[in-house]
Amino acid sequence: MMRDKVPKHENEHRNVSRFADDCDLGYGLGIVGDDIWGSKSMSPLQLLPRFRAAQRAMAELEAREQWSRDDIEAWQLERLNELWAHAIRHVPYYRQLSITNRLPESFTSLSDFQTVVPILDKDLVRTRQTDFLSAKAAAGQWHLSGGSTGVPTSYFRSNKAHLELLRGRYRFHAMWGIDLFDRWVLLWGHASSFAPGLTGRIARINQPILDRLRKRLRLSAYDLGTTSLRRHLQSISRFRPAAIYAYSTAAYLLAREAKASKFRCPSLKLVVLTAEPAFPHIVEACEQAFGVPVVAEYGSSECSVMAVEWPDRTLRVREDFFILETLARIDGRYDIVVTVLNSESFPIIRYGIGDVTDAPLDQSQTGFAILKNVSGRQHDLLISREGQPLLAGWFEDVLEHNDLIRRFQIHQQESGDLVVTLELNRPDALPDVRHLKQIFEGKVGFDVQVRIVEKLSPTTAGKHRWITSALACKLSLQHSADEQSLTTASLR
């Protein structure tokens, strides 16, 4: 499928980050003996007000999880009315919406709200970002979402809202026995390092420093060949993390290698799968290989983490921060619509996020609602000439940080050759096609054809897949539990 890019605005600050890069896992630094990564003793960062406040909030967040349905909806309605009152006074889009549609200044019930307020289309947020920024916005940062539908979205989040949402993540981790300052391994990318010029250079310098301060080890998910996976496992063993946070596909490939090498990591307590669907065969393979619970989270850059898997193995919506609706479609499935209750600085109200689920939200009389499943972004892996799997995110990040490219598609043919199709922001401003071809061919080892078209059209592959591989499909790498390693001979 195609991938849209948001043009930059002059004199507008953006912190360009991916979801995991944007999530402060709250790690501290402590040095004991030869352990350069930190110790289990108290970290100096634990004394900072933000972390002390987060630790104090854990008991309250846990108590909310046992609220009755009436208590949950009363809380949501109160926060919704506060958000709405701010939005129609200080946010251009909502002020005009309330006038045009003659909307009330407050709502007497959630059903009243859902009946009269129209669904917010993602394209409106993408193309009219400044119309959603409050004139009374608190201190915060602009961010750029990768976009699960292939359309990046620029959004603003206040520092206060960011910290509140992080506490919900800390509570999720605590459910599974993970302390605020435990060590994490991120099997992830680093999209900011692909930014051009000084921005990219600063990101490449800053990220390792930030990772160390937050007591986390970042392992590249861009190269998932056997040699790299074995190196990752050695690094994990030395680091002794409590948890691993990874792309679902990357975790699956790591688990296959871990099982083949009889890998053990006694310190490990949890694996969190994110950014891609956590299919049952992926969860099963990871749990068998690592010997710990493997759980999913559901979120997006612009909304943060909205639902997490509890120890009862249900995916529960954090309803004290979000209102989630599941609206019936003609195909029998349900569209997910989101309201972020603490988003006053950049209100996200009845936001059509572009994801779907197979069942309506399960709202019992006690406790947070259950979301059955989510169909989110799914890419194919690409395959190198050596037969090694390559995460599509590397190619995505390279193109995402080229300001001349608006949208793209990448398709790997059964022969291994790549066809890269680009739609430009301006037809008179051409990217360096020779350079793109050179770096892509250096990565995959196959021929690369770069095409420029006036406009990309959706493909039959589905809106969540703008990077596809007929070769990976042929080898059944995505959906097979076969433990046999890929070799060059398998490509012949």
Protein Blocks (a to p, Z undefined) as FASTA:
>chain_A
ZZddddddehiacddddfklmmcghiacddehjllnbpfbdcfklmpmklmmmmmmmmmm
mmmmmpcfklmmmmmmmmmmmmmmmmmmmgmklmmmmmmnopafbdfbfklmmmmmccdd
fklmmmmmmlmpcfkbccddddddebjnopacdddddfklmmmmmmmmmmmmmmnopafk
bccddddddfklmpghjllmmmmmmmmmmmmmnopacddfkbccfklmmmmmmmmmmnop
abdcddfklmmmmmmmmmmnopacfkbmbdcdehiacdfklmmmmmmmnopacddddddf
klopfbdcdfkopacddfklbccdddddfkopacdddddfklmmlccehiaehpacfbdc
dddfedcdddfbacdddddddddfkopacdfklmmmmmmmmmkbmbdcddddfkopacdd
dddfblklccdfklmmmmmmmmnopacdddddfbdcddfkbjklcbdcfklmmnommmpc
bfbdcdfklmZZ
